[in-house]
Amino acid sequence: MGFINDNEAKIENLLCPEYYKNEVNAYSAEIRLNPSVSEKYALERLYMLWKQEALYNYSLKYYKY
């Protein structure tokens, strides 16, 4: 498993907080409703949940309507 590369660390387009909140809710629901997945996919989902939560918090602070 690799580390986060430079492209993953860049935010080129910051979307509104509602978008990221929706993504957080979707990943949380999928994790809760579909627990029987491969270890690799379980880790991918956890990573995406973490990433969307981080972007949500960043968006709350810096998104300009």
Secondary structure, 3 states (H helix, E strand, C coil): CCCCCHHHHCCCCCCCHHHHHHHHHHHHHHHHHCCCCCHHHHHHHHHHHHHHHHHHHHHHHHCCC
